[in-house]
Amino acid sequence: MLIVIALLMIAVAFAAYSVIMMSWFKAPSRSSEAAGASAESRAEAEDRLVSARREFRAHLLDARSHLRLSDALWKAGRPVDSFYVTYAARQLFSEDAFRRAHAEVVLGAGGPAEAMRRRLDGLRDASLTVPIHAEIAREHPDTPEGRQSLDALSRLAAGDENAQGGESARLARTALEELHHDDPAHPGKLAALGMAFFARGDFALAHAVASEALAKNPNQAGAAQIMGALALQQRDMDGAMRWLAASWDRNPDDLYSASKLAQIYDKRRADAEGALPYYLALYRQNPDFADGGEPVERRIRETLDARRESLLQNAPVEGLGARFALDDASLRAEACLRAASFKDPRWIERLGELLDDDAEIVRRNADFALFEIGKKDPEAIRARRDYWLGSDKPLVRIRALNLFADLDGKSALPALAAALRDPNPAVRAFAKVMVLDHYFAKLPEAAKLRARYLAEERDPEALSLLARFPAQ
């Protein structure tokens, strides 16, 4: 009997174990599903980055290819590299060309929502704009145009309904209430309504709107934004940070929370490093964003410069190899400067590879490091001259030409003449702007090269760059 009972217990245990094992195979846990989805997302982001890098190097004179690379770097988890690519594009292209590319590629502007916004052209009466803004926000809330319309409605609704022109405030409030009622899960619609109450000083009503939404959905990002604003108004910094961080984590389009978190870290806590992720996010959405009059672009550069200098100031020459491969353009750029100070020829090959880096700051610093090494050991650099100037990578050809013009002076003129007839229009244009006009502006031989090149150049993008950077 004991043996029979023991066998039955073993059979039951084995059956239960089999059921558990089969359930594992048939229905993976949520954490496994999340991990699988995350891995798939990472793989897709890396594929997009590979494609964007290829397009960037094939179309160096197209602002959209620069912004696509920046966007792909951001989505691949490399925000610093993304910043430097966007920053370089702002310097390289006209304001109109950059803005169009940024709106199209990063913000996703255009399409039906843009066509609907054209109906606002010429309207001076604010009350007449309300139904148009409401329609855009209802049909396209997650587009740049939809967010702009929600912001416009929120500003109008913050006005005094009993004052002159108060009709537009009443209409806007009613429109926001209807938008939220029809789509209560949307964070932007709720935030627009609650922040309108907040802006006109009706804090109790703003709190009531947020509390009601949180009772139904504790993860409502729009409600968290409103609660964060209320906590700031009450000088509750800890509460504000909790609410604003919750909103930001759930809604990456919430630039209000990002800006307030950046201010708290940078201005109140003197923690520029803690503010950096929020500044980078603000810059990605709006490169013209300014905090109290200071452009966020400048603050980011100052923070990155201070950080990279402090992190690598004691890096030994032997330890530079790993730094050249970091997923942070500011640290790769600083590693190049350290290599320049050491003038150690062991890093020539690695620096040569960085002449093709995604970020202009890294390419420029690698060029400088090779120049400094070349002053100490010129033959070690000249041994790579033909290899770099004849590279199949246009960025390498451009930077190598600049390097040898700096290192060899007039001896680089034959290479410059060849570059001005390079099959790649970007190489031709940059050879003229970066090298011919910079190093050889007053040489008679250079004047002939310039005249010949300008007579031969037909590429519209190259001509656009030349017009933007005329010879001085």
HUKA-V379444 format. One record per pair of residues at least 4 apart in sequence whose C-alpha atoms are under 6 Angstrom apart, sorted by sequence separation. I is the first residue (numbers start at 1). GAP is how many residues later the second one is. D is the distance in Angstrom with one decimal. If there is no record, write none. Layout:
I_GAP_D, I_GAP_D
This chain:
23_4_5.6, 24_4_5.4, 28_4_6.0, 30_4_6.0, 31_4_6.0, 34_4_5.9, 48_4_6.0, 52_4_5.9, 56_4_5.6, 67_4_6.0, 74_4_5.2, 89_4_6.0, 101_4_5.8, 102_4_5.3, 103_4_4.9, 104_4_4.9, 110_4_4.9, 134_4_6.0, 136_4_5.5, 137_4_4.5, 142_4_5.9, 153_4_6.0, 162_4_5.5, 168_4_6.0, 180_4_4.9, 187_4_6.0, 191_4_5.7, 195_4_5.9, 198_4_5.5, 207_4_5.9, 214_4_4.5, 232_4_5.7, 240_4_5.8, 241_4_5.8, 245_4_6.0, 247_4_5.9, 248_4_5.6, 255_4_6.0, 262_4_5.9, 263_4_5.2, 264_4_5.0, 265_4_5.0, 266_4_4.8, 282_4_5.9, 283_4_4.4, 290_4_5.2, 301_4_5.9, 304_4_6.0, 309_4_5.5, 329_4_6.0, 339_4_5.9, 360_4_6.0, 362_4_6.0, 370_4_5.9, 373_4_5.9, 374_4_4.1, 379_4_5.9, 386_4_5.7, 387_4_5.9, 396_4_5.8, 404_4_5.4, 405_4_5.1, 408_4_6.0, 426_4_6.0, 427_4_5.9, 430_4_5.3, 431_4_5.2, 432_4_4.7, 433_4_5.4, 434_4_5.8, 435_4_5.5, 436_4_5.2, 437_4_4.7, 453_4_6.0, 466_4_5.7, 73_5_5.2, 74_5_4.8, 93_5_5.9, 104_5_5.1, 141_5_4.3, 161_5_4.0, 197_5_5.1, 198_5_5.3, 231_5_5.1, 266_5_4.9, 290_5_4.1, 103_6_5.3, 140_6_5.3, 160_6_5.7, 248_6_6.0, 265_6_5.1, 266_6_4.7, 290_6_5.2, 357_6_5.8, 422_6_5.8, 440_6_6.0, 289_7_5.8, 374_7_5.5, 405_7_5.2, 74_8_5.4, 161_8_5.4, 198_8_5.7, 231_8_5.9, 232_8_5.5, 324_8_5.0, 355_8_4.6, 389_8_4.8, 420_8_4.5, 56_9_4.8, 73_9_5.2, 137_9_4.6, 161_9_5.5, 180_9_5.5, 197_9_5.3, 231_9_4.9, 248_9_6.0, 265_9_5.8, 266_9_5.6, 323_9_6.0, 354_9_5.8, 419_9_5.7, 56_10_5.9, 136_10_5.5, 159_10_5.3, 180_10_5.6, 265_10_5.1, 389_11_5.8, 70_12_4.3, 137_12_6.0, 157_12_4.3, 194_12_4.8, 228_12_4.4, 388_12_5.9, 156_13_5.0, 210_13_4.4, 244_13_5.1, 262_13_4.4, 70_15_5.6, 157_15_4.9, 228_15_4.7, 351_15_5.4, 52_16_6.0, 133_16_4.8, 156_16_6.0, 157_16_4.8, 228_16_5.0, 262_16_5.5, 52_17_4.9, 176_17_5.6, 153_19_5.3, 224_19_5.1, 225_19_5.6, 258_20_5.2, 225_22_5.4, 49_23_5.0, 224_23_5.1, 308_23_5.5, 221_26_4.4, 221_29_5.8, 333_29_4.5, 336_29_5.6, 340_29_4.0, 398_29_5.8, 336_30_5.3, 343_30_4.5, 45_31_5.1, 191_31_4.5, 190_32_5.5, 333_32_5.8, 340_32_5.5, 336_33_5.9, 402_33_5.8, 429_33_5.5, 187_34_5.3, 188_34_6.0, 437_34_5.7, 109_35_5.8, 187_35_4.0, 367_36_6.0, 64_37_4.9, 425_37_6.0, 63_38_6.0, 154_38_5.1, 158_38_4.6, 157_39_5.7, 356_39_5.3, 356_40_5.4, 127_41_4.3, 158_41_5.7, 355_41_5.1, 126_42_5.9, 130_42_5.9, 154_42_4.9, 158_42_5.0, 81_247_6.0, 80_248_5.8, 81_248_5.1, 85_274_5.5, 84_275_6.0, 61_400_5.9
